[in-house]
Amino acid sequence: MATITIEWGLIKTVEGASAAWGARAIYTRDYGSLGGFGRPSVHVNVDVVSNRQSIAGDEPAKRALAQWLARKRGGAMALLVKRLKEDGVLPSEDREIAIDHGRFHLRANPRRSYGYVYITAWMDAEPAASEASR
């Protein structure tokens, strides 16, 4: 089983992965004008800073993981923003969000940071031929 270590993120060491990415992103929740039913609208933003992220693993897996993260519709970062908003996770909380899609996984948590969200995403390694035939 491969072990991947990354510099940034929620989980720094991932077992059984072919690629892993981590970041400490700026996390804000802004309350705008009143929306439907007199409730304030909420805008959630997760801004990944280039020097607070790291990626490791083999090149094809890193590309596949990056594509999964960046897709506008159904990508991990879009799903993370949606979950942070829907679940009402505040930057002052210590609550983990988990997103799993086949071989792809993401975990995120603000860790009571009042302004950051720590994110780790990884792609499972394919089982070896000997494991697959069991």
SULPEVEN-V204155 format. One record per residue. N is the residue number from 1. RES is the residue in one small letter. PSI is psi in whole degrees, 0 to 359 (NA if undefined). Layout:
N,RES,PSI + N,RES,PSI
This chain:
1,m,132 + 2,a,141 + 3,t,128 + 4,i,133 + 5,t,134 + 6,i,156 + 7,e,321 + 8,w,160 + 9,g,182 + 10,l,317 + 11,i,122 + 12,k,339 + 13,t,124 + 14,v,126 + 15,e,143 + 16,g,28 + 17,a,152 + 18,s,341 + 19,a,150 + 20,a,146 + 21,w,143 + 22,g,154 + 23,a,154 + 24,r,107 + 25,a,153 + 26,i,130 + 27,y,119 + 28,t,148 + 29,r,118 + 30,d,137 + 31,y,115 + 32,g,209 + 33,s,168 + 34,l,131 + 35,g,207 + 36,g,144 + 37,f,25 + 38,g,10 + 39,r,145 + 40,p,142 + 41,s,149 + 42,v,131 + 43,h,123 + 44,v,133 + 45,n,133 + 46,v,113 + 47,d,110 + 48,v,124 + 49,v,135 + 50,s,324 + 51,n,14 + 52,r,38 + 53,q,156 + 54,s,152 + 55,i,145 + 56,a,156 + 57,g,189 + 58,d,153 + 59,e,310 + 60,p,322 + 61,a,322 + 62,k,318 + 63,r,316 + 64,a,318 + 65,l,315 + 66,a,321 + 67,q,318 + 68,w,319 + 69,l,319 + 70,a,346 + 71,r,134 + 72,k,319 + 73,r,117 + 74,g,4 + 75,g,160 + 76,a,318 + 77,m,321 + 78,a,318 + 79,l,323 + 80,l,313 + 81,v,316 + 82,k,315 + 83,r,319 + 84,l,320 + 85,k,307 + 86,e,320 + 87,d,352 + 88,g,31 + 89,v,121 + 90,l,153 + 91,p,344 + 92,s,3 + 93,e,164 + 94,d,74 + 95,r,132 + 96,e,138 + 97,i,133 + 98,a,131 + 99,i,125 + 100,d,134 + 101,h,95 + 102,g,238 + 103,r,355 + 104,f,142 + 105,h,149 + 106,l,138 + 107,r,137 + 108,a,149 + 109,n,131 + 110,p,341 + 111,r,38 + 112,r,36 + 113,s,346 + 114,y,36 + 115,g,354 + 116,y,160 + 117,v,131 + 118,y,127 + 119,i,135 + 120,t,133 + 121,a,148 + 122,w,163 + 123,m,124 + 124,d,145 + 125,a,148 + 126,e,142 + 127,p,145 + 128,a,156 + 129,a,322 + 130,s,326 + 131,e,323 + 132,a,333 + 133,s,356 + 134,r,NA
